[in-house]
Structure formats: structure tokens, C-alpha cells
Amino acid sequence: MPELTFNNISKSFGDLKVIEAFSTTIKDGEFLVLLGPSGCGKSTLLRMIAGLTDITAGDLLFDGERANTWEPRRRGVAFVFQSYALYPHMTVRANIAFPLVMNAFKTWYHLPLVNAIARRRLMRNPEIAARTERIARLLELEPYLDRRPGSLSGGQRQRVALARALVREPSLYLLDEPLSNLDAKLRTQTRAEISALHHKVGKTFIYVTHDQVEAMTMATRIIVMDKGIVQQIDTPEGIYYNPQNTFVARFVGSPPMNLVSVSHERGRLAVSGGLAWDHGGEISGASRLIFGIRPEKLHLRPEGSGRIPAQVAIVERLGAETVVGCRLVSDEHGGETRLLEHDLVFVRLSGNPRIAIGERCALDYRPEDVVWFDHATGARISSDGPTHPTDAPEVLPFDAFSSRVSDQPQLSAGVYRERAGIYR
């Protein structure tokens, strides 16, 4: 199984540069995820690895050997496409066995009449039949071997596409958004199956997705891309807790990291609109910064008992947890309060706490949980950042709020966004 090395790899289509030069190494047995929005170049990078797209500059090394000009067959990769690419006229058995049959094909087998006879004979080959049955058993496809793809569900077709890739026993698996056509339930199930498959076969997987949940749950390492530029290469934990710029902070996490543009002086932070509060911790030397904090690191407290005054704007009850979106509140003009026109600040709470839209509250945090970014460039200022949480998140005693909570209308998040013109 190869170790892949990217040495200043880049790709251009004419004058359009779709991948800026970058370098990294993919270790044998890794599950690497290429994560980014549509059009960021991740699928192009996958096709360059497979040999389906030429490399404009730089070197792609397989175990130290330059592979830029290698034919796809020589690279020993299996490619799972987003559209499944199954043959509708063939049975599941024939689809899975197709790569093995084609490997054994002679040139003269393509002659009329000879073609069909040769394929049937190869399908009965004991080695091909045994490998097909073994892979079908691994992916629980045995009941469907004699059916055609048209009679299968989306999840079953995806497993057939995976089985066809696995049956060749390649050294490298390339998967291009293989779950994008599935509904939420099937996507979760198939995601777990692909992760289990990686553990079983122990081969290198390179997986393209724009879904951060897939990336965070499956990857051993993630490459985050935007507009053809590699933004960060790190483990899922490193990407989440220590993003290297504001793009990564916004792209990974649901809700994403809260980012607020602030200025500071003598330990106090201020935002446009007149709101200021005591930070109580170390602050970078720059006068203009971006204050970043994950929603689960914020604490929601009764009005007047936290650093930042706020008002509840959205309540999303998800069962095991609740996401609360707040607007910051300023007391600038003669004690008259007003909502600031900043992005919502989100707080993630466990359980189903008693809180209503429109309720006044306060936000609090630990200074060591804040991540600082440069206001001009969006780059991370300090490498020190919050660590993986070890304690359960603090839950606000919501009974401390006004008794008017139970009398207020509980608008759903979707209705509130529609009325207020708020979108995430």
C-alpha cells in the first residue's frame, strides 16, 4: 500500500488556477477527507490522484516514485463516483465482478458473440466467483446478487458501488461525495459502514465531501480547502478546536464558531454599537481583533449576571440538546436598550431548558476558551487555544429567568427567521 506525497502540486485550466501549490504526505492506512464548499477544487485533486486529470505543476509520489504520468491502471486505485455509475442491464453480481472480468479479458474477447460467451465463462471462474461472494457478504449484499440496480434503494446501490471498488483489492480508495444522493437516515447508516470498512481492510481512503459531519466523524485527518487553496491540514480535533483562520472556524461546526469583530483597550472589549465588557484575560497586542468562541463554550446566564447582555432570538430544540441564538444588546443612549445588528451569537446547551424567544439574558465564558484572529487577514493569532472539553457543559438554571417565560409564544426557529429576515 503506497504512501502518497504531494510536492508543490497545483492545477490550472488555461489561465484559471483551480488548485494553488501545496505539499503534504498521506500515510499508509489513513482516512483522509478533502473538505470544502462546492467548486473549491477537492474533486479535481481526487481526479489528479487517480490519473484522470493531468497535474499542471509539482510532483505526485507513490512510495517516493514520481507518478505524474502513470496510467490510472498502474496506480492501483479504486474510484467510487458520486453517481454510483452502475451498469443498469447487469445484475448486482455482474456489477461487482466487472473489474475482475475486465482484467482477465483478452483482446479477441471483444468480437461479437465471443464477448457474451467469454463474460459468462469468466463469471464462473472459481476465483472471481469466490471474491465476488466474499465482498458481497462483507457489505451484506448477498440477498441482492441476482437483482438489477433499478430494483435497489439508494443505500443498496451505494454499497454495490463500494463492493465493485473493493473487489479489486486496490491499494488506495478514492471516494467522490458517495453519500450526497442519499437521504439523512441512509447517509448516517452508510457513513458508519464506510468507517467500519476502513477498519476492516486497513487501506488508505481519500474521501471528498462538503459535509463537515462526514469529515469530522470519519477522518483521521482533514484537508480543508477554499477556492483552490488549502486552508488547514489537521486531525478533526485540531480543525475544530484550533482553526487556523476564520474560514475554517466558520466552515466547521454546527452552529459554527461565533466570530465577533472587537477592539480592545485596558482589558475591555468593545463592538460597534456601543457595547463593551471586561474580558478578564490575556488579549493580543493588536487593537482590532476577531473574537472567536465555540457555542458550547458559551454559558447562558440570567440577565445582569454575565459579561455580555443579550436577548434570545432563536430557540432550536433538538432533543438531547438545544441551540439558542442571541442578539447582543447595547445600553448606549440614556439607558435605553437596543439590539445590535451583528450576526447572531449561538449557544449550545444540553437537554431541553426552559427559555423563550425575546427573553433577556447574559452571555459568559472563560477567557482561555477564546480564539483570536487577525481582523485584517482572518489568520489565527495565537497557536494556543481551547482543548477538548473534559467536563459536561454548564447548564443555566433557567428558573432564574422571569416568570413571563411560560407565557411567551414559542416560535420555531424557521418561523422566527422568516419573520425577522434572519438566515444562517
C-alpha positions in Angstrom: 0.0 0.0 0.0 1.5 3.3 -1.1 2.4 6.4 0.9 1.3 9.5 -1.2 3.3 12.6 -1.2 2.2 15.9 -2.8 5.2 18.1 -3.6 4.0 21.6 -4.6 1.1 20.2 -6.5 -1.0 22.7 -8.4 -3.6 22.6 -11.2 -4.7 25.2 -13.8 -7.1 25.1 -16.7 -5.6 27.7 -19.0 -5.3 30.9 -17.1 -7.7 29.7 -14.3 -5.8 28.3 -11.3 -8.1 25.8 -9.5 -5.6 24.4 -7.0 -2.8 26.5 -5.5 0.5 24.7 -4.9 0.7 22.8 -1.6 2.6 19.9 -0.1 1.7 17.1 2.3 2.1 13.4 2.8 -0.7 10.9 3.2 0.4 8.0 5.4 -0.4 4.4 4.5 -3.8 3.4 6.1 -5.1 6.9 6.7 -8.7 8.0 6.2 -8.1 11.5 4.7 -11.0 13.7 3.9 -10.9 16.6 1.4 -13.4 19.1 2.8 -14.7 22.3 1.4 -17.5 24.1 -0.4 -18.6 23.3 -4.0 -16.0 24.5 -6.5 -13.1 24.6 -4.1 -11.0 22.0 -6.2 -11.4 18.9 -4.0 -12.8 16.7 -6.7 -10.1 17.9 -9.2 -7.5 16.9 -6.6 -9.0 13.5 -6.3 -9.0 13.0 -10.1 -5.3 14.1 -10.2 -4.5 11.3 -7.7 -6.5 8.8 -9.8 -4.7 9.9 -13.0 -8.0 11.1 -14.6 -6.8 14.7 -14.7 -3.3 15.9 -15.6 -1.1 17.7 -13.0 0.0 21.2 -14.1 2.9 21.6 -11.7 4.6 19.8 -8.9 5.1 16.1 -8.3 2.8 13.3 -7.0 4.8 10.5 -5.5 3.7 6.9 -4.8 6.1 5.5 -2.2 8.7 8.0 -3.3 8.3 7.3 -7.1 7.1 10.1 -9.3 3.6 9.1 -10.7 2.6 12.2 -12.6 2.5 10.3 -16.0 1.3 6.9 -14.7 -1.8 5.4 -16.3 -4.7 5.0 -13.9 -4.4 1.2 -14.1 -0.8 1.3 -12.9 -1.7 3.4 -9.8 -3.8 0.6 -8.3 -6.7 2.8 -7.1 -10.4 2.2 -6.9 -12.7 5.2 -7.6 -16.3 5.4 -6.2 -18.2 8.1 -8.1 -21.0 10.3 -6.7 -23.4 8.9 -9.3 -22.7 5.2 -8.5 -22.0 4.5 -12.2 -23.6 1.0 -12.1 -24.5 -0.9 -15.3 -28.3 -1.0 -15.2 -28.6 -4.1 -17.5 -26.3 -6.2 -15.3 -27.1 -7.9 -12.1 -25.5 -6.9 -8.8 -23.2 -9.9 -9.1 -22.1 -8.9 -12.6 -21.6 -5.3 -11.5 -19.4 -6.3 -8.6 -17.4 -8.8 -10.6 -17.0 -6.4 -13.6 -13.4 -5.2 -12.7 -12.2 -8.7 -12.3 -13.8 -9.9 -15.6 -12.2 -7.0 -17.5 -8.8 -7.6 -16.0 -9.0 -11.2 -17.4 -10.3 -10.1 -20.8 -8.3 -10.9 -23.9 -8.4 -8.5 -26.9 -10.2 -11.0 -29.1 -13.0 -11.4 -26.4 -14.4 -8.2 -27.7 -15.6 -9.8 -31.0 -19.4 -10.2 -31.4 -20.8 -13.4 -29.9 -17.4 -14.2 -28.4 -17.9 -11.3 -25.9 -21.0 -12.6 -24.2 -19.7 -16.2 -24.1 -16.3 -15.1 -22.6 -18.0 -12.9 -19.9 -20.3 -15.8 -18.8 -17.3 -18.1 -18.7 -15.2 -15.7 -16.7 -18.1 -15.1 -14.2 -18.0 -18.8 -13.5 -14.3 -18.7 -12.8 -13.9 -20.0 -9.2 -11.5 -17.2 -8.1 -13.7 -14.4 -9.5 -16.9 -16.0 -8.1 -15.3 -16.5 -4.6 -14.1 -12.9 -4.4 -17.4 -11.6 -5.5 -19.2 -13.6 -2.9 -16.8 -12.6 -0.2 -17.2 -8.9 -0.9 -21.0 -9.2 -1.2 -21.0 -10.9 2.2 -18.8 -8.2 3.7 -21.3 -5.5 2.6 -24.4 -7.6 3.3 -25.4 -7.7 -0.4 -25.9 -11.5 -0.7 -29.7 -11.3 -0.9 -29.5 -8.9 -3.9 -26.8 -10.6 -6.1 -29.3 -11.6 -8.7 -31.2 -8.4 -8.8 -30.6 -5.4 -11.1 -29.7 -1.9 -9.8 -33.0 -0.4 -10.7 -34.8 -2.5 -8.0 -32.4 -1.4 -5.2 -32.6 1.5 -2.8 -30.1 4.3 -2.9 -28.2 2.9 0.0 -28.1 -0.6 -1.5 -26.8 0.9 -4.8 -24.1 2.8 -2.9 -23.0 -0.5 -1.3 -22.8 -2.1 -4.7 -20.6 0.7 -6.0 -18.4 0.2 -2.9 -18.3 -3.5 -3.5 -17.2 -3.1 -7.1 -14.3 -0.9 -5.8 -13.4 -3.3 -3.1 -13.4 -6.5 -5.2 -10.2 -5.4 -7.0 -8.3 -5.2 -3.6 -6.6 -1.9 -4.6 -4.0 -0.2 -2.5 -5.9 3.1 -2.5 -9.6 4.0 -2.3 -10.9 7.3 -3.7 -14.5 8.3 -2.9 -16.0 11.4 -4.5 -19.1 12.5 -2.4 -20.5 9.0 -2.4 -23.3 9.8 0.1 -24.6 13.0 -1.5 -27.6 11.3 -3.2 -28.8 9.6 0.0 -31.4 10.7 2.5 -30.4 11.6 6.0 -31.0 8.2 7.5 -29.3 6.3 4.8 -26.4 8.7 4.8 -25.8 8.1 8.6 -26.0 4.3 8.1 -23.7 4.2 5.0 -21.2 6.6 6.7 -20.9 4.1 9.6 -20.5 1.2 7.1 -17.7 3.1 5.2 -15.9 3.8 8.5 -16.2 0.1 9.6 -15.0 -0.9 6.1 -11.8 1.2 6.5 -11.0 -0.5 9.8 -11.6 -4.0 8.2 -9.4 -3.5 5.1 -6.8 -1.3 6.7 -6.1 0.5 3.3 -5.8 4.2 2.6 -9.1 6.1 1.9 -9.3 9.5 0.4 -12.8 10.9 0.7 -14.3 14.1 -0.9 -17.2 15.8 0.8 -18.7 19.3 1.5 -20.4 17.8 4.6 -18.5 18.6 7.8 -20.3 16.0 9.8 -19.0 13.3 7.4 -15.5 14.7 7.7 -15.5 15.0 11.5 -16.9 11.5 12.1 -14.9 9.5 9.5 -11.5 11.2 9.0 -8.2 10.5 10.7 -7.0 13.8 9.0 -8.8 16.5 7.1 -7.6 18.9 4.4 -9.9 22.0 4.4 -9.9 23.8 1.0 -11.4 27.0 -0.3 -11.1 28.5 -3.8 -8.3 26.1 -4.6 -6.2 27.0 -1.5 -5.5 24.5 1.3 -6.6 26.3 4.4 -5.6 23.8 7.0 -4.4 20.1 7.3 -5.0 18.6 10.7 -6.9 16.0 12.7 -10.7 16.5 13.2 -10.0 17.7 16.8 -7.3 20.1 15.6 -9.6 21.5 12.9 -12.5 22.0 15.4 -10.7 23.4 18.4 -7.8 25.2 16.8 -8.8 26.6 13.4 -6.1 28.4 11.6 -8.3 31.1 10.1 -11.8 32.4 10.1 -12.8 30.4 7.1 -12.1 27.1 8.9 -13.8 28.4 12.0 -17.0 29.3 10.1 -17.0 26.2 7.9 -16.5 23.5 10.6 -19.1 23.2 13.4 -22.9 23.4 13.5 -23.5 26.1 14.6 -20.1 27.4 13.5 -17.7 29.2 15.8 -19.1 32.6 16.9 -16.9 35.3 15.4 -17.3 38.9 16.6 -15.2 41.9 15.4 -13.9 43.7 18.5 -11.5 46.4 19.6 -9.8 46.4 23.0 -8.3 48.8 25.5 -7.1 48.1 29.0 -8.7 44.7 29.3 -12.1 45.8 27.9 -13.6 44.6 24.6 -15.9 46.7 22.5 -18.1 46.1 19.5 -19.6 48.6 17.1 -22.9 49.9 18.6 -21.6 50.9 22.0 -21.4 47.5 23.7 -18.3 46.9 25.9 -17.4 44.4 28.6 -14.5 43.3 30.7 -12.7 40.4 29.2 -10.7 39.4 32.3 -7.9 37.5 30.4 -4.9 38.0 28.2 -5.6 39.8 24.9 -3.4 40.1 21.8 -1.5 43.3 21.2 -3.4 44.3 18.1 -6.1 47.0 18.6 -8.6 45.3 16.2 -9.3 41.6 16.5 -11.9 38.9 15.8 -13.1 37.3 19.0 -13.9 33.6 18.3 -15.6 31.1 20.6 -17.4 27.8 20.1 -21.2 27.7 21.0 -20.7 25.0 23.7 -18.0 27.2 25.4 -20.5 30.0 26.0 -22.7 30.0 29.1 -26.2 31.4 29.1 -27.0 33.2 32.4 -29.8 35.3 33.8 -29.9 39.0 32.8 -27.2 41.0 34.6 -25.1 38.1 35.8 -22.8 37.7 32.8 -20.3 39.7 30.8 -22.3 40.3 27.6 -26.0 41.4 27.7 -28.1 39.7 25.1 -31.6 38.7 24.0 -32.8 35.3 22.9 -33.7 35.4 19.1 -33.9 31.7 18.2 -34.5 28.5 20.1 -33.8 25.3 18.3 -34.8 22.3 20.4 -33.0 19.2 19.1 -34.0 16.7 21.8 -30.7 15.9 23.5 -29.5 19.5 23.1 -30.8 23.0 22.5 -29.2 25.6 20.3 -30.0 29.2 21.3 -29.3 32.2 19.0 -28.9 35.5 20.8 -28.6 39.2 19.7 -26.2 41.4 21.6 -27.8 44.3 23.5 -26.4 47.8 24.0 -27.4 50.3 26.7 -25.8 53.2 24.9 -28.4 56.0 24.7 -29.5 57.2 28.1 -30.0 53.7 29.5 -32.3 52.8 26.6 -31.6 49.3 25.3 -31.4 48.3 21.7 -30.5 45.2 19.7 -27.2 45.4 17.7 -27.3 44.5 14.1 -24.5 41.9 14.4 -24.6 38.2 13.4 -26.4 36.1 16.0 -24.3 34.6 18.7 -25.1 30.9 19.3 -25.0 28.9 22.5 -25.3 25.1 22.7 -27.0 23.7 25.8 -27.6 20.2 26.9 -31.2 18.9 27.3 -34.4 21.0 26.8 -34.1 24.1 29.1 -37.0 26.4 29.8 -36.4 29.6 27.8 -38.3 31.6 25.3 -37.7 33.9 22.3 -37.5 37.5 23.3 -36.1 36.8 26.9 -33.3 39.0 28.1 -30.2 37.1 29.3 -26.4 37.4 29.5 -23.5 35.5 27.9 -20.4 34.5 29.8 -17.3 32.5 29.0 -13.8 31.5 30.3 -11.1 33.7 28.7 -8.9 30.6 27.9 -11.7 29.4 25.6 -11.4 32.4 23.3 -9.6 32.0 19.9 -8.2 35.3 18.5 -7.9 36.1 14.8 -6.3 39.0 12.9 -9.0 41.5 11.9 -7.4 42.3 8.5 -6.4 38.8 7.3 -8.6 36.4 9.3 -5.5 34.4 10.3 -5.1 32.8 13.7 -3.1 35.0 16.0 -2.0 32.5 18.7 -1.4 28.8 18.4 -2.6 28.3 22.0 -6.3 27.5 22.1 -9.1 25.7 23.8 -8.7 22.0 24.4 -11.1 19.1 24.1 -13.7 19.5 26.8 -13.4 17.2 29.8 -16.3 18.4 31.8 -20.0 18.5 31.0 -21.1 21.9 29.7 -22.6 24.2 32.3 -26.4 24.5 32.2 -28.1 27.7 33.2 -30.7 27.5 36.0 -33.4 28.8 33.7 -35.9 29.2 36.6 -33.9 32.3 37.5 -35.4 34.0 34.4 -38.6 36.0 34.6 -41.8 34.0 35.2 -43.0 35.5 32.0 -41.1 32.7 30.1 -44.0 30.3 30.2 -46.5 32.9 28.9 -44.4 33.9 25.8 -45.1 32.3 22.4 -42.6 29.6 21.4 -41.9 30.4 17.8 -39.9 27.8 15.9 -36.5 28.8 14.5 -37.8 28.6 10.9 -40.8 30.9 11.6 -38.6 33.3 13.5 -36.1 33.5 10.7 -38.9 34.1 8.2 -40.4 36.9 10.2 -37.1 38.6 11.2 -35.2 38.0 7.9 -32.5 36.0 9.7 -30.7 33.3 7.8 -27.7 31.2 8.7 
